[in-house]
Amino acid sequence: MSPWVSGLLSRLFVRFARHRKLRFDRDAAHASQVNDDTLMAILRRNRGSEFGRKHGFAQIDSPATYRRKLPLATHDDFLTDIERMSNGAQNILCTDRLSGFGLTSGTTGKSKMVPISTSQRRKTALAMMFLPQGFVADLLPETRQGGRGLLLLNASTPGQTVSGLPVGPGTSLGMRHVLRMSSLFWTSPSEAYQISNQADALYVHLLFALIGGDARFISAPFASTVLDLFHTLELRAAELVYDVRHGTLLGVPNIDPRLRQRLQKRLLPQPDLSTWLADELSAGMDGIATRLFPQLTYINTVTSGGFALYAKRLLRYVGELPVYSSIYASTEAVLGIGVGLDAARYALIPGQAYCEFIPEGHIDESQPTTWQLNELQVGHRYEIVLSTFSGLYRYRLGDIIEVIDHYQRTPLVEFVHRRGALLNICGEKTSERTAYTALLRSTGLAGLQLADFTTRIDTDSLPQRYVFYIELGASERPTDVAALAAKLVDSIDSALCQGNSLYELSRKSARIGAAEVRFVRSGTFRRLRDIFVQRGASPTQVKVPRVLGDPDMIAVLEENPL
């Protein structure tokens, strides 16, 4: 494709994206009505399904009637029907043809299969591809000319159902349908997105981005993946310089031979480029992003929740580049769109699914009364309940959000934590945000670089206590690990008391013991992420739980003390 044609298509893409943003603004101005209309559209579409006939969808005349007739549900309530659908049964939960089954990440439990209909997949694609670009065009006018970016996603799926439908992370299923257009939007060829090994895929993404030299953004689902990209650049600089110079792929000896052959055809020796690259890399990693990619305008990645730690460590590489946390999504549906730079706050997107909300004080009830979109209050927290076009009805998602403000008439929210992702011994309910803030403050005061962490409750101690597992930066080499751990314990305990008054009361009454710090070897958290990938999670979307209960993962931590 000629540069002129590519540029024209890119500008048309941006124009359409801005149109989608204007449409979102119109919907946001009538968010509650759009939310209700979405439910009625879901019921009309699926009233002929087995589930729809059983629950009288054809007779439901309003959202209020719907909420009275159907109880709140969890994934377990749909499990039998999902298994039937995976075996090839049609028209069970929804009437639409299925596109595949998404696998949840399994952060707070076992990974789950979620049906994804063709219509839901298309809605997701429109929201995820165009809506962020529409907001970016308003936030950063220099992006309106379009251009390609470095996208870190994976299109490989780990399996398929008995009936032949693909099973994998939701983004992987979506990527499969746009690979033919990859060279228009992204610097990597389609083959790069089919490499299953994450380390090899990142290397190939880097190689082609360096050769192209025209990346205008870097995009990944989570900040941890962008950080891995720059770690790959730092650790494998010599291999990249060699492969650029000689037009080879020696840095990835183990990729599929068919992919290798197709990738190799795209490479030519570039000695001048390799000399420039070697000079830039020898000058260090500070601000390397814009030094290697002068046209780079922003980073697009999620920085909320547990990913704030990785976003902080990214600053060395990306400097002052704006970071746009664009999408708040789950395997089940796209939920929100980022409306500003450098703040992970999302306007809920009406029309993707029907949303209800359970106030935080009632989330432990089995059938609490739900609140509607227009009833949410600023400063309050809620669990999200979804009804989707793919056949999940009054489905308790498990995400806890806090309403910060409003965008038009749709709530502007922050993700707080997953239901169950709390440290809770005697009702103190310490959130992962509070635990992270306490740890970050304590390691900062001690002059330590925090690479990663997680926590668990030690139920064998008396009284029970929190355990913090900490991986330090690669350059950190404490001489006295035990003394450092003891020093951090006092600081963490003090910060937890300041951040949670109920924890402070429980400590004073000796209902909770002093926290314990256990340092682990460098690379230990990489092993935890590998476990998730082995269980079916996307390599680019692995979330390390900040509150851990999985015995296999706890064993990995305990077996790798510093």
C-alpha positions as CSV (number, residue, x, y, z in Angstrom):
1,M,0.0,0.0,0.0
2,S,1.4,3.4,-1.0
3,P,2.1,6.0,1.8
4,W,-0.4,8.3,0.2
5,V,-3.2,5.7,0.4
6,S,-2.2,4.7,3.9
7,G,-2.2,8.3,5.1
8,L,-5.6,8.9,3.6
9,L,-7.1,5.8,5.3
10,S,-5.5,6.8,8.6
11,R,-7.1,10.2,8.5
12,L,-10.5,8.7,7.6
13,F,-10.1,6.4,10.6
14,V,-9.5,9.4,12.9
15,R,-12.5,11.2,11.3
16,F,-14.8,8.2,12.0
17,A,-13.3,7.9,15.5
18,R,-14.3,11.5,16.2
19,H,-17.8,10.8,14.9
20,R,-18.1,7.9,17.4
21,K,-17.0,10.2,20.1
22,L,-19.7,12.7,19.2
23,R,-22.2,9.9,19.2
24,F,-21.0,8.8,22.7
25,D,-21.4,12.4,23.9
26,R,-25.1,12.4,22.7
27,D,-25.7,9.1,24.4
28,A,-24.0,10.3,27.6
29,A,-26.3,13.2,27.8
30,H,-29.2,10.7,28.0
31,A,-27.3,7.9,29.7
32,S,-30.1,6.5,31.8
33,Q,-32.6,6.3,28.9
34,V,-30.0,4.7,26.7
35,N,-29.2,2.2,29.4
36,D,-32.9,1.3,29.7
37,D,-33.3,1.1,25.9
38,T,-30.3,-1.2,25.8
39,L,-32.0,-3.7,28.1
40,M,-35.2,-3.7,26.0
41,A,-33.1,-4.3,22.9
42,I,-31.3,-7.2,24.6
43,L,-34.7,-8.7,25.6
44,R,-36.2,-8.3,22.1
45,R,-33.1,-9.9,20.5
46,N,-33.0,-12.9,22.8
47,R,-36.7,-13.5,23.6
48,G,-36.7,-16.5,21.2
49,S,-33.8,-18.2,23.1
50,E,-34.4,-21.0,25.5
51,F,-33.6,-18.7,28.4
52,G,-35.7,-15.9,27.0
53,R,-38.8,-18.2,26.6
54,K,-38.3,-19.7,30.1
55,H,-38.3,-16.2,31.7
56,G,-40.9,-14.6,29.5
57,F,-38.8,-12.0,27.8
58,A,-41.6,-11.3,25.4
59,Q,-43.9,-10.2,28.2
60,I,-41.3,-7.9,30.0
61,D,-42.4,-4.3,29.3
62,S,-39.9,-2.3,31.4
63,P,-36.6,-2.5,33.2
64,A,-38.5,-2.5,36.5
65,T,-40.5,-5.6,35.5
66,Y,-37.2,-7.3,34.4
67,R,-35.6,-6.7,37.8
68,R,-38.6,-8.1,39.6
69,K,-38.8,-11.2,37.4
70,L,-35.1,-12.2,37.3
71,P,-32.9,-12.7,40.3
72,L,-29.3,-11.5,40.5
73,A,-26.9,-14.2,39.2
74,T,-23.3,-15.3,39.2
75,H,-21.3,-17.3,36.6
76,D,-22.2,-20.5,38.4
77,D,-25.9,-19.9,37.6
78,F,-25.1,-19.9,33.9
79,L,-22.5,-22.7,34.0
80,T,-24.7,-25.6,32.7
81,D,-26.0,-23.5,29.8
82,I,-22.5,-22.3,28.9
83,E,-21.3,-25.9,28.8
84,R,-24.2,-26.9,26.5
85,M,-23.3,-24.0,24.2
86,S,-19.6,-25.0,24.2
87,N,-20.7,-28.4,23.1
88,G,-22.6,-27.0,20.1
89,A,-26.1,-26.3,21.4
90,Q,-27.7,-23.3,19.7
91,N,-30.2,-20.7,20.9
92,I,-29.7,-21.3,24.6
93,L,-28.8,-18.0,26.3
94,C,-28.9,-15.9,23.2
95,T,-30.2,-16.1,19.7
96,D,-27.1,-14.6,18.0
97,R,-24.4,-16.8,16.5
98,L,-21.5,-17.2,18.9
99,S,-18.1,-15.8,17.9
100,G,-16.3,-17.8,20.6
101,F,-15.8,-18.0,24.4
102,G,-13.8,-15.5,26.3
103,L,-11.6,-16.6,29.2
104,T,-11.5,-14.3,32.2
105,S,-8.1,-13.7,33.7
106,G,-8.9,-15.6,36.9
107,T,-7.3,-12.9,39.2
108,T,-9.7,-13.6,42.1
109,G,-10.5,-17.3,41.3
110,K,-10.7,-19.9,38.6
111,S,-10.8,-18.6,35.0
112,K,-14.3,-18.6,33.6
113,M,-15.7,-19.1,30.1
114,V,-17.9,-16.3,28.9
115,P,-20.0,-16.6,25.7
116,I,-19.3,-13.8,23.2
117,S,-21.9,-13.4,20.4
118,T,-21.2,-11.9,17.1
119,S,-23.2,-8.7,17.9
120,Q,-21.4,-8.3,21.2
121,R,-18.0,-8.7,19.6
122,R,-18.9,-6.0,17.0
123,K,-20.0,-3.6,19.7
124,T,-16.8,-4.2,21.6
125,A,-14.7,-3.7,18.5
126,L,-16.3,-0.4,17.7
127,A,-15.9,0.9,21.2
128,M,-12.3,-0.3,21.7
129,M,-10.9,0.7,18.3
130,F,-12.6,4.0,17.6
131,L,-13.8,5.6,20.8
132,P,-10.4,6.0,22.5
133,Q,-9.0,7.6,19.3
134,G,-11.9,10.0,19.2
135,F,-11.1,11.2,22.8
136,V,-7.4,11.3,22.0
137,A,-8.0,13.5,19.0
138,D,-9.7,16.1,21.3
139,L,-7.2,15.8,24.1
140,L,-4.1,15.8,21.8
141,P,-4.8,17.7,18.6
142,E,-1.5,16.6,17.1
143,T,-2.9,13.1,16.8
144,R,-5.6,14.1,14.4
145,Q,-3.4,13.4,11.4
146,G,-3.5,9.7,12.3
147,G,-0.6,7.4,11.9
148,R,0.4,3.9,13.0
149,G,1.3,2.8,16.6
150,L,3.0,0.0,18.4
151,L,0.1,-2.3,19.6
152,L,0.9,-5.0,22.2
153,L,-1.8,-7.5,21.9
154,N,-2.0,-11.2,21.1
155,A,-4.3,-12.9,18.6
156,S,-3.4,-16.5,19.5
157,T,-6.1,-18.5,21.3
158,P,-5.2,-21.4,23.6
159,G,-7.9,-23.8,22.6
160,Q,-11.4,-24.5,21.2
161,T,-14.6,-26.1,22.3
162,V,-15.8,-29.5,21.2
163,S,-17.9,-27.7,18.6
164,G,-14.9,-25.9,17.2
165,L,-15.4,-22.4,18.6
166,P,-12.3,-20.6,19.7
167,V,-11.6,-20.2,23.4
168,G,-9.3,-17.5,24.7
169,P,-9.0,-14.0,26.1
170,G,-11.6,-11.6,24.8
171,T,-9.0,-9.3,23.1
172,S,-7.4,-12.3,21.4
173,L,-10.8,-13.3,19.9
174,G,-11.3,-9.7,18.7
175,M,-7.8,-9.4,17.2
176,R,-8.4,-12.5,15.0
177,H,-10.9,-10.5,13.0
178,V,-8.7,-7.4,12.3
179,L,-5.3,-9.0,11.5
180,R,-5.7,-8.3,7.8
181,M,-5.7,-4.6,8.5
182,S,-2.8,-4.7,11.0
183,S,-0.3,-2.9,8.7
184,L,-2.7,0.1,8.4
185,F,-3.1,0.7,12.1
186,W,0.0,-0.8,13.7
187,T,3.7,-1.1,13.1
188,S,3.8,-4.9,13.5
189,P,2.9,-7.3,10.8
190,S,0.0,-9.7,11.4
191,E,2.3,-12.6,12.1
192,A,3.7,-10.8,15.3
193,Y,0.2,-11.0,16.9
194,Q,0.2,-14.8,16.4
195,I,3.3,-15.5,18.4
196,S,2.2,-17.2,21.6
197,N,5.3,-16.7,23.7
198,Q,5.1,-13.2,25.2
199,A,8.9,-12.6,25.3
200,D,9.3,-13.5,21.7
201,A,6.3,-11.4,20.7
202,L,7.6,-8.3,22.4
203,Y,11.0,-8.7,20.7
204,V,9.3,-9.0,17.3
205,H,7.0,-6.0,18.0
206,L,10.1,-3.9,18.9
207,L,12.1,-5.0,15.9
208,F,9.5,-4.0,13.4
209,A,8.7,-0.8,15.2
210,L,12.3,0.2,15.1
211,I,12.5,-0.6,11.4
212,G,9.4,1.3,10.6
213,G,10.4,4.3,12.8
214,D,6.9,5.9,12.5
215,A,5.2,4.8,15.7
216,R,3.0,7.6,17.0
217,F,1.7,5.8,20.1
218,I,2.3,2.7,22.2
219,S,-0.8,0.8,23.2
220,A,-1.3,-2.2,25.5
221,P,-4.1,-3.4,27.8
222,F,-2.1,-2.9,31.0
223,A,0.9,-0.8,32.0
224,S,2.8,-4.0,33.0
225,T,3.0,-5.0,29.3
226,V,4.5,-1.6,28.3
227,L,7.0,-2.0,31.1
228,D,7.9,-5.5,29.8
229,L,8.5,-3.9,26.3
230,F,11.1,-1.5,27.6
231,H,12.7,-4.2,29.8
232,T,13.0,-6.3,26.6
233,L,14.6,-3.4,24.8
234,E,17.1,-2.9,27.7
235,L,18.0,-6.5,28.2
236,R,18.1,-7.6,24.5
237,A,19.6,-4.4,23.0
238,A,22.6,-6.2,21.4
239,E,20.3,-8.8,19.7
240,L,18.0,-6.1,18.3
241,V,21.0,-4.1,16.9
242,Y,22.3,-7.3,15.3
243,D,19.0,-8.3,13.7
244,V,18.4,-4.7,12.4
245,R,21.9,-4.7,10.9
246,H,21.6,-8.0,9.2
247,G,17.9,-8.3,8.5
248,T,17.6,-11.5,10.5
249,L,15.5,-13.0,13.4
250,L,18.3,-14.6,15.4
251,G,16.8,-13.0,18.6
252,V,13.8,-15.4,18.4
253,P,15.1,-18.8,17.5
254,N,12.1,-20.8,18.8
255,I,9.0,-19.2,17.0
256,D,6.8,-21.3,14.7
257,P,8.8,-21.9,11.4
258,R,5.9,-20.8,9.3
259,L,5.6,-17.5,11.1
260,R,9.4,-17.1,10.9
261,Q,9.4,-17.6,7.2
262,R,6.7,-15.0,6.6
263,L,8.4,-12.5,9.0
264,Q,11.8,-13.0,7.4
265,K,10.5,-12.0,4.0
266,R,9.7,-8.6,5.4
267,L,13.2,-7.9,6.6
268,L,16.2,-6.4,4.9
269,P,19.7,-5.5,6.2
270,Q,19.8,-1.9,7.5
271,P,23.4,-1.2,8.7
272,D,22.9,2.6,9.0
273,L,19.8,2.2,11.1
274,S,21.6,-0.3,13.4
275,T,24.5,2.1,13.9
276,W,22.1,4.9,15.0
277,L,20.2,2.4,17.2
278,A,23.4,1.3,18.9
279,D,24.4,4.9,19.6
280,E,21.0,5.7,21.2
281,L,20.9,2.6,23.3
282,S,24.5,3.2,24.6
283,A,23.3,6.6,25.9
284,G,21.0,4.8,28.4
285,M,17.4,4.2,28.9
286,D,16.2,7.5,30.3
287,G,13.6,9.0,27.9
288,I,14.4,6.2,25.4
289,A,10.8,6.1,24.1
290,T,10.9,9.5,22.3
291,R,14.6,9.1,21.3
292,L,13.8,6.0,19.3
293,F,10.4,7.1,18.2
294,P,10.5,10.8,17.6
295,Q,6.8,10.9,16.4
296,L,5.5,9.3,19.6
297,T,2.7,11.4,21.1
298,Y,1.2,9.3,23.9
299,I,1.0,5.9,25.7
300,N,-2.3,4.2,25.8
301,T,-2.6,1.7,28.7
302,V,-4.5,1.0,31.9
303,T,-2.8,2.5,34.9
304,S,-5.6,2.1,37.5
305,G,-5.7,-0.3,40.5
306,G,-2.8,-2.6,40.8
307,F,-1.2,-1.3,37.6
308,A,-0.3,2.1,39.2
309,L,2.9,0.4,40.4
310,Y,4.0,-0.4,36.8
311,A,3.0,3.1,35.6
312,K,5.3,4.7,38.1
313,R,8.2,2.6,36.9
314,L,7.4,3.5,33.3
315,L,8.4,7.2,33.8
316,R,12.1,6.4,33.4
317,Y,11.5,5.3,29.8
318,V,8.7,7.5,28.6
319,G,9.5,10.8,30.4
320,E,6.9,13.4,30.0
321,L,4.8,11.6,27.4
322,P,1.1,11.7,28.2
323,V,-0.4,8.4,29.5
324,Y,-4.0,7.8,28.5
325,S,-5.8,5.1,30.4
326,S,-8.4,4.6,27.7
327,I,-10.7,1.7,28.3
328,Y,-12.3,0.0,31.3
329,A,-13.4,-3.4,30.2
330,S,-14.0,-6.9,31.3
331,T,-14.3,-10.1,29.3
332,E,-18.1,-9.7,29.5
333,A,-18.4,-6.2,28.1
334,V,-16.7,-2.8,27.6
335,L,-17.7,-0.6,30.5
336,G,-16.0,2.8,30.4
337,I,-14.0,5.2,28.4
338,G,-11.2,7.4,29.7
339,V,-12.0,11.1,29.4
340,G,-8.7,12.7,30.4
341,L,-5.0,12.2,30.4
342,D,-2.9,10.9,33.3
343,A,-5.9,9.9,35.4
344,A,-7.6,6.5,35.3
345,R,-11.2,7.8,35.4
346,Y,-13.8,6.4,33.1
347,A,-17.2,7.6,31.9
348,L,-19.5,4.6,31.8
349,I,-20.5,3.8,28.2
350,P,-24.3,3.4,27.8
351,G,-25.4,1.0,25.1
352,Q,-22.7,-1.7,25.5
353,A,-24.7,-3.6,28.1
354,Y,-27.4,-2.9,30.6
355,C,-25.9,-1.9,33.9
356,E,-27.3,-2.0,37.4
357,F,-25.4,-1.3,40.7
358,I,-25.3,-2.7,44.2
359,P,-24.3,-0.3,46.9
360,E,-21.1,-1.3,48.7
361,G,-22.8,-1.8,52.0
362,H,-25.1,-4.5,50.5
363,I,-22.7,-6.5,48.3
364,D,-22.5,-9.4,50.7
365,E,-26.2,-9.9,50.4
366,S,-27.4,-12.6,48.0
367,Q,-30.3,-10.6,46.4
368,P,-29.8,-6.9,47.3
369,T,-31.9,-4.2,45.7
370,T,-29.9,-2.6,42.8
371,W,-29.6,1.1,42.0
372,Q,-30.0,2.5,38.5
373,L,-27.6,4.6,36.5
374,N,-29.3,7.9,37.4
375,E,-29.4,7.1,41.1
376,L,-25.6,6.7,41.7
377,Q,-24.1,9.2,44.1
378,V,-20.7,10.9,43.9
379,G,-18.3,9.5,46.6
380,H,-20.1,6.2,46.9
381,R,-19.0,2.7,45.8
382,Y,-21.0,0.0,43.9
383,E,-20.6,-3.4,42.5
384,I,-21.6,-3.6,38.8
385,V,-24.3,-5.9,37.5
386,L,-24.5,-6.6,33.8
387,S,-27.0,-7.9,31.3
388,T,-25.4,-8.5,27.9
389,F,-26.3,-9.3,24.3
390,S,-24.4,-12.5,24.6
391,G,-26.8,-14.0,27.2
392,L,-25.7,-13.0,30.7
393,Y,-28.6,-11.6,32.7
394,R,-28.4,-9.6,35.9
395,Y,-24.8,-11.0,36.2
396,R,-22.8,-9.9,39.2
397,L,-19.5,-8.8,37.6
398,G,-17.6,-8.5,40.9
399,D,-16.0,-5.1,40.0
400,I,-16.3,-2.4,42.7
401,I,-16.2,1.1,41.3
402,E,-16.4,4.5,43.0
403,V,-18.3,7.4,41.4
404,I,-16.0,10.4,41.2
405,D,-18.1,12.8,39.2
406,H,-20.3,12.9,36.1
407,Y,-19.5,13.2,32.4
408,Q,-22.6,14.7,30.8
409,R,-25.2,12.5,32.6
410,T,-23.2,9.3,32.8
411,P,-21.2,8.5,36.0
412,L,-17.4,9.1,35.9
413,V,-15.9,6.3,37.9
414,E,-12.6,4.8,39.2
415,F,-12.0,1.1,39.5
416,V,-11.4,0.3,43.1
417,H,-11.0,-3.5,43.4
418,R,-12.5,-6.9,42.6
419,R,-15.0,-8.2,45.0
420,G,-13.1,-10.6,47.3
421,A,-9.8,-8.7,46.7
422,L,-9.8,-7.4,50.2
423,L,-7.6,-8.1,53.2
424,N,-10.2,-8.9,55.8
425,I,-9.5,-10.7,59.1
426,C,-12.1,-9.3,61.4
427,G,-14.2,-6.8,59.3
428,E,-11.5,-4.2,58.7
429,K,-11.7,-4.7,54.9
430,T,-8.4,-3.2,53.8
431,S,-8.5,-2.5,50.1
432,E,-5.6,-3.3,47.7
433,R,-5.3,0.5,47.1
434,T,-4.8,1.1,50.9
435,A,-2.2,-1.8,51.0
436,Y,-0.4,-0.5,48.0
437,T,-0.3,3.1,49.3
438,A,1.1,1.9,52.6
439,L,3.7,-0.2,50.9
440,L,4.7,2.5,48.4
441,R,5.2,5.0,51.2
442,S,7.2,2.6,53.3
443,T,9.6,1.5,50.5
444,G,9.9,5.1,49.4
445,L,11.0,6.2,52.9
446,A,13.5,3.3,52.9
447,G,14.9,4.4,49.5
448,L,13.9,1.1,47.9
449,Q,12.7,0.5,44.3
450,L,9.5,-1.6,44.4
451,A,9.3,-4.0,41.4
452,D,6.2,-5.9,42.4
453,F,4.2,-7.1,45.4
454,T,1.2,-9.1,46.6
455,T,-0.3,-9.9,50.0
456,R,-2.2,-12.6,51.8
457,I,-3.6,-13.3,55.2
458,D,-1.6,-15.6,57.4
459,T,-4.3,-17.7,59.1
460,D,-1.8,-19.9,61.0
461,S,-0.4,-17.0,63.1
462,L,-2.1,-15.9,66.4
463,P,-3.4,-13.3,66.0
464,Q,-3.8,-13.5,62.2
465,R,-1.8,-11.0,60.2
466,Y,-1.1,-9.6,56.7
467,V,1.9,-10.9,54.8
468,F,3.5,-8.7,52.2
469,Y,5.6,-10.4,49.5
470,I,8.0,-7.9,47.9
471,E,10.2,-8.1,44.9
472,L,12.7,-5.3,44.7
473,G,14.2,-3.7,41.6
474,A,17.0,-5.7,39.9
475,S,19.6,-3.2,41.1
476,E,18.6,-3.6,44.8
477,R,20.9,-5.9,46.8
478,P,20.1,-5.5,50.6
479,T,23.0,-6.7,52.8
480,D,20.7,-7.6,55.8
481,V,17.3,-8.8,54.5
482,A,16.0,-9.6,58.0
483,A,16.8,-6.1,59.3
484,L,15.3,-4.4,56.3
485,A,12.1,-6.5,56.6
486,A,11.8,-5.6,60.3
487,K,12.2,-1.9,59.5
488,L,9.5,-2.0,56.8
489,V,7.1,-3.8,59.1
490,D,6.8,-0.8,61.5
491,S,6.4,1.6,58.6
492,I,3.8,-0.4,56.8
493,D,1.8,-1.0,60.0
494,S,1.8,2.7,60.7
495,A,0.7,3.6,57.2
496,L,-2.1,0.9,57.3
497,C,-3.4,2.4,60.5
498,Q,-3.5,5.9,58.9
499,G,-5.3,4.5,55.9
500,N,-7.9,2.4,57.6
501,S,-9.2,3.3,61.0
502,L,-10.8,-0.2,61.5
503,Y,-7.4,-1.8,61.0
504,E,-6.0,0.6,63.6
505,L,-8.6,-0.4,66.1
506,S,-8.0,-4.1,65.4
507,R,-4.3,-3.6,65.9
508,K,-4.8,-1.8,69.2
509,S,-7.1,-4.6,70.5
510,A,-4.7,-7.2,69.2
511,R,-7.3,-8.8,66.9
512,I,-4.8,-8.4,64.1
513,G,-1.0,-9.0,64.5
514,A,1.7,-6.9,63.1
515,A,2.3,-7.3,59.3
516,E,5.1,-9.5,58.1
517,V,7.4,-8.7,55.1
518,R,8.9,-11.4,53.0
519,F,11.3,-10.5,50.2
520,V,11.4,-12.8,47.1
521,R,14.0,-13.3,44.4
522,S,14.0,-11.2,41.2
523,G,11.8,-12.9,38.6
524,T,9.4,-14.5,41.1
525,F,6.4,-12.5,40.0
526,R,7.3,-13.4,36.4
527,R,6.6,-17.0,37.5
528,L,3.3,-16.0,38.9
529,R,2.3,-14.4,35.6
530,D,3.4,-17.6,33.8
531,I,0.9,-19.6,35.9
532,F,-1.9,-17.4,34.7
533,V,-0.8,-17.8,31.1
534,Q,-0.7,-21.6,31.5
535,R,-4.3,-21.4,32.8
536,G,-5.4,-19.6,29.7
537,A,-4.9,-15.9,30.4
538,S,-3.5,-13.6,27.6
539,P,0.2,-12.9,28.0
540,T,-0.5,-9.2,27.5
541,Q,-3.3,-9.1,30.0
542,V,-2.1,-10.9,33.1
543,K,-3.1,-9.3,36.4
544,V,-1.0,-10.2,39.4
545,P,-3.5,-10.4,42.3
546,R,-2.7,-8.0,45.1
547,V,-4.5,-10.2,47.5
548,L,-3.5,-13.8,47.0
549,G,-5.3,-17.0,48.1
550,D,-4.2,-19.5,45.5
551,P,-2.0,-22.2,47.2
552,D,0.0,-22.9,44.1
553,M,1.0,-19.2,43.8
554,I,1.7,-18.9,47.5
555,A,4.0,-21.9,47.2
556,V,6.0,-20.2,44.4
557,L,6.5,-17.2,46.7
558,E,7.5,-19.2,49.7
559,E,9.9,-21.3,47.6
560,N,11.8,-18.2,46.3
561,P,12.9,-16.2,49.4
562,L,15.6,-13.5,48.8
